[in-house]
């Protein structure tokens, strides 16, 4: 339900860790896993109402436009500033203006706009932004992926964590302690926990809580779920960076699906079951929502696709971001299933014969994540919002106290609270490898503090 992907394998530390942990090797009896067969070649792009969108003349060119514009943004070549959504829509308007008179008219332009909205939904789940108009365009030029293939880990990230923990002395990692208050004004620091757990003291604390928890901690309700009280309060530079940066929610919705047997029409009757030569496979469905053509609930319109987790699987997956993802957590299972059925009923209307023919499907059961309401996270991952910048990510990584001039007897400046986590990495934020790299950075900071190692270049 959580981290799944290795985002680029060339030089990625988490890919190396997964390899060392044996989590990448195929194992006898290993359960099937998400995208075990890579990215699909066969995509079915459908407009709301059931119209299949031609891949060569319509869907393909819009995808090329979207990818080209995002590549330009991440290369620092985009102009205009502001948010990413308006940048993408400017590109679509220019594309359509250049093609006017070629054919297609208003109806084609409506489909193209729906296709762009589909790709915007994808970008929302990639970034966690509720609205791409709030995702800073300039900051996209600083974001970096590792090169190479993007893939999932057969053994899951839990195998990687177990591998790391195995190197520590027994008892080093303790579970079930939820920090509620951190007194950091002097050494030793005092850590107070929920549920009556004994207080701990420390010379240094590396704080790895999510940006969502920090935002809740700076809110008006200090007793909110997951919030931490800081005494003294965090300094203004840290509070302002926390407030300006974006932090959104992304949720996964898994569904077990089965085909509904086809009925042969029978005059005056219910019809009879049609025999099929082989069970159908659920398609890799990409959905272009347009207007209110059908009675699909608003929250279902926030997903880009419903696709099997691997070819031939009876389990399909949809990703949601922002307000749709948060709302999904509040719904009972039966309402979610009705929403999926309404969506599939519109997009997978039965056609007879041909390469795009598809069966009707029903959902047997669902499973979903709940990151917005999880008090340990209160969301998923960070992004650079309009009004923020990469400098705020740097501020997130600065230890406390900041710029302290009073040195101790040993000549070292105080180093009490250190910050790690994906939201403290300027170029790889939002990723698992950013979280790992930031932890290595802060471990090195402590080693340098005690002069155990010479100053080194910060991992990137």
N, C-alpha and C positions, 0 to 999 in steps of 0.2 A: 504493500500500500504506500510505501515511502519511496526513497531513492531507488532507482532502477538502472539508470543508464551510466555508462562510461562515455563521456562526451569528447571523443578523440583519443586515440590510443598511443600516438607517437609522442613520447615524452611524458605521458600522464602518470603521476605517481600512484593513483588509485588502480590503474590498469596493472602496473608493476606489482602492487600489493596483492591484487586479485590473483595474478599469476603465481606469486610466491605462496599464496594461501592454498593453491590448488583449486580455486573456485572457478577457473575457466575451463578446466579439463572435463570432458564428457565422462560421466560415471555410469556404470551399469545400473539400470533401474532408476536413473535420474528422471524426475517428473518433467514433463514438458514445461517450457518457460516462455515468457513473453519475448516475441521477436526472435525465437530460436533459429528461424530461417532467414533472418535479416529483413530488409525492407521489401515489401511486395512489388512485383512488376505489374500485377493486374489490379488496377484501381477502377472503381465504378463511380464516376462523378455524376450526381443527379441533382436537378433543380427541384425545389419544393413543388409538389404536385405530380412528380413521377417522370418528368422529362429527362431522358439521358442526355448529358452534355457531351458533345463531340470532343474527344480528347485532342485531336490534331488541329482543329480550326478554332476552338473556343477555350476549352479548359487549359490546354497546354500553353498557349500564348499568355494567358493571364498569370499562370504559375511562373512562367519565365520572367514576366514583368515584375511580379512580387519578389522573386528570388534575386533578380538583378538589382532592384532598388535596395533590398536589405543588405546585399553584399556591398553596394556602394556606401551605404550608411556606416557599415562596420569597417570600411576602409577609410572612413573620414572624408568621403567625397560628396556627401549629401549637403545640400544648401537649403537655407530657409529657416533653420532653427525651429523651435517650438516642439510639438509632439510628433510622434512617429505616424499616427493615423492620418493627420492632415497631409503629411509628406507622401504617404502612399496614395491617398485620394487625389492629390495633385498629379501624380504620375499616371493614374488611371484616366483622369480627364484629358491629359495631354495625349495619351494613347488613343482614346476614343476620338478626339478632335482630328488626329492625323488620319483616321480611318473613315471618317464620315464621307458618304458618297460611294463607299466600296460595297455597301449592302448590309442588310441586317436590321437597321433602323433601331427604333426605341426598344423593341422587345429584346433584341440582342444586347443592347446596353444595360438593360435591367438584369439580364443573366450575368453579364460581366461584373456588374456591381455586387451581385450576390456572391460571385466567385471570390472577389476581393475580400468581402466580409468573411468568407470561409477561411481565407488565409490569415485574416486579422484574428480570428478566433484561435488559430494555431499559434500565432505569435503571442497572444495573451497567455496561453498555457505554457509557452516557453519562458515567458518573462514573469508571470504571475500578476501582470498589470490588469486592473479591473477594466481600464479603458486606455487604449493606445494613445489617445490624445494627452494622457498624463505621463507617457513614457518619453523621456528626453531624447531627442534626435541626436544632439551633439555627443552625448555620452555613449551612444552606440558605437562611435568611432574608437572608443577605448576598450570595448569588450573584446575578449579573446577566447577562442576555443583552442584546444590542442588539435593539431592536424591528425588526419587519419580517420579510420572508421569509427562510427558511433555504434556501440553494441551494449547488450545487457549481459549480466553475469549469471551463468547457469546456477551457481550455488547461492546466489543472492549476496547482498552486501553484508548480511549477518555473518557469513563466512569470513569476510575481510575483517570485521570487528573482532571476531573470535581469534583470528590469527594475531591481531595486534595485542589483544589482552593476554594471550598466552605467553608473551614475552615479559609480562610484569610479575612481580612476586605475588603469591596468593594473598587475597584479602585487600589488595591495593584498590580495586574497584568496588565501590559500595553502592547498592541500589536502594531505592525507596526514600531518599532524602530530597525533599523539595525545599529549596531555598526561599525564605520569606523576607529575610532582612540581612543586610550586609553592613556592618560597622567597619569602615575603612579609614577613619581619620587618623589612626595611629596603629603602630605595630605592638602586639599581634592583632591582626584583623579578627573579627568575631562573626561567625556565620550562624544565623538562627534559622531553624527549619520548622516546617509545618508538622502537625500531628504530634507535637510534644517530643520530638527527637532531640537528643542532647546537643547542646551548642558545641561547635568546633572552633578552634583557633588556628590561625595560619600566618606565616610570614608573608606569603604571596597568594593571590587568588587569580587563576586564569578563568575569566567568565566567558562561557561559551553559549549562553542562552540566546535564543533567536531575537532578531530585531523586533518581532511581534511582541515578545515578552518585555523587551525594553520600552517599547511604545506604551504598553499597558502600565508599566511601572512609573511612567512619567505622566500618566493620566490623572484626572481629578479623583478617581476612586482607587485609592491605594490598596483597598481590600479586594480588588477584582481578582478573579481567578488567574493564577499564574504571575501576578504582579510581585515585584521585589521592592522593598523599601531600602533606599540607600541613605546612610548616615555617615558623613554629611551628604547632602544631595549631590548628584552628579553635577559637575561644573557646566556653565552655559555652553561652551563649545561642544561638549558631548551631547547635551540635551538637544541643541539645535540641529546637530547632524542626525540624531535619531528621528527628530520630527520631520525633517525635510526629505529624507530618503523614503522610497516607496517600499511597501511590504504587502504582498498580496496572498491570496489563497488559491491553490490548485488542488482539485480533487479528482480521483479516478472512480469511475463507475463500471464495475464488472457485471456482466449479465450472462447467464446461461440461456442459450436460445435453442429452439427446436423448430423445424419446419412444420407448418400446418398442412396436412394432406389436402391435395387439390380436390375440388368437387366438380364432377361433370354436370352441367346444367340439365335439369329435368323439369319439363313443363309441369307446373302445378305442384312440384315437390321440392324437397331439400337438396336433391342431387345425390350422386353416388361417388364414392371415393375413386380417384383415378390411380391406377398402378404406376409406379415410377421405377425405372430401371436401376437407379442408384440414388442414395440420399443426397440431396443438394448440399452445397457448401455455402455458408454465409459469406456474402461478398465483402471486399474491402471497400466500404461505402464512404465516400466523401460527399458532404451535403451542403448545397448552396441554398440557404433560406432566403426567401424573397417575399416581402409583404406579409400578409396574413392569409395565404392561399388556403391553409387548412388549420384545423383546431389543435395545433401543437402548442403546448404550454411555453411561456416565455423563457423559462429556465433551460429548456431543451435547445433553444435557439442559440445558446452560447457554446455549443460544441461544434467542432469541425468535422468529426467523423465518428462512425461506429464501425470498428474493424475487429475481426477475430485476432486473438493474441498471437496466433501463428496460423499458417495455412491449414485448413481443414478442421480447426478447433471449433467446438461448440460453445466456447466462451469468447464473448466479444467485450471490447473495452471502449469507453468514451471518456474523454478528458474535459474538465470544466475549469474555468477560472473566474475570479472576481465574485460579483454578487450572485451569479448563477451557481458557482461552486458552494458558496456559503449557504444559499437557500436550499440546495440539494440536501444538506445535512439535516435540515429541519423537517423533511417530508417523510411520511410513513412509506414503507416498502410498496404497498399497493398503489399509492398515488404515483410513485416513481415508475412503476411498471406500466401504469396506464399512459403516462407521458411517453415512454419508449414505444409502446404500441401505436400511439397516435403518430409518432414520428415515422416509424417503419411503414405504417399504413399509407402515409403520404409519399414517401420516397421509394418504397419498394412495391408499388402497385403492380399487380400481376400482369406480365405480358406473355404472350404465347409464342414460343419459338424464338429463334435468333440468338445471337451471342449475348444480348443483355437480358434475356429472359430470367426471371427470378421467382422464387416461391414466396408465399406469405410465411411470416415467422411469428412465434410467440416467445415470451420470456418466461422461463420457469422460476428463476430466482435471481437475486442480485446481491452484490457485496460492494460496499463503497468506503472510501476513506473519509475522515472527518477532521481535517487539519485546522479549520477555523475555530472549532470549539475545544480542541485539545489544549488544556491549560499549560502544557509544557512547550507549546509552539505558537498557538494563536495565529496560525497562518502557515505559509510554506517557504517562500524565499524572497529575497530582496530584489529591487530594481532601482535604477536612478530615475527619480521622478522629475518632471519639469519643475524648475526652481531649485533643484539639487545639482550636484556634480560629483565627479570622481573624487574631488577634494573631501567631500563628506565621508566617503568610504575610507580615505586616509585618516580622517579624524576619528572614525569608529575604531581604528586599530591602535590609536595612541593610548599608552598606559597612563595610570594615575598614581600619584599626583603629577600634573603636567608642569614641566619647566621648573621643578623644585630646585631651589638653590642651596637649601640647607642639607649638607652632607653629614653622614654619621661619622663615628670615630674611625671607621674603616675607609673613609674617603668616598664612599659610594652614595649617590643620590638615592632617596627612597624609591622603591618600586613595589607598589602594593597591589594594585588591581591591573591586570592585563586583560586584553580583549581578543578573543578569537571567534571564528565562525565565518560562514560564507559572506556575511554582510560587512566583513572587515577587509576584504580583498578587492583591490581597485579594478583589476582587469578580469577576474574569473568569478566574480560574485554570482550567486544563485546556484552554484554547482557543488557537488560532493568534493571534487578535488580542491575547490577553494577553501572549504572547511578544513580539509587535511593540511593544505599548505599553510593556512593561518595558524594551525596548531604547531606545526614545525617552526614557524617564525617566532612564536612566543616562547617555545621551549629554548630556542637559540638565544632569545633575549635574556632569559634567566641565566643561561650558561655564561653569556658574556658579562652579565651583571656580577657573577661570582668569579669572573676571569678564568673560567674553566676552558673556554675556547676563545680564539681571536675573533674580532668582528668579521662577519661574513656578509656576503650579498644576500638580501632577502630573497627567499624562493619566489619564483614567478611562474 
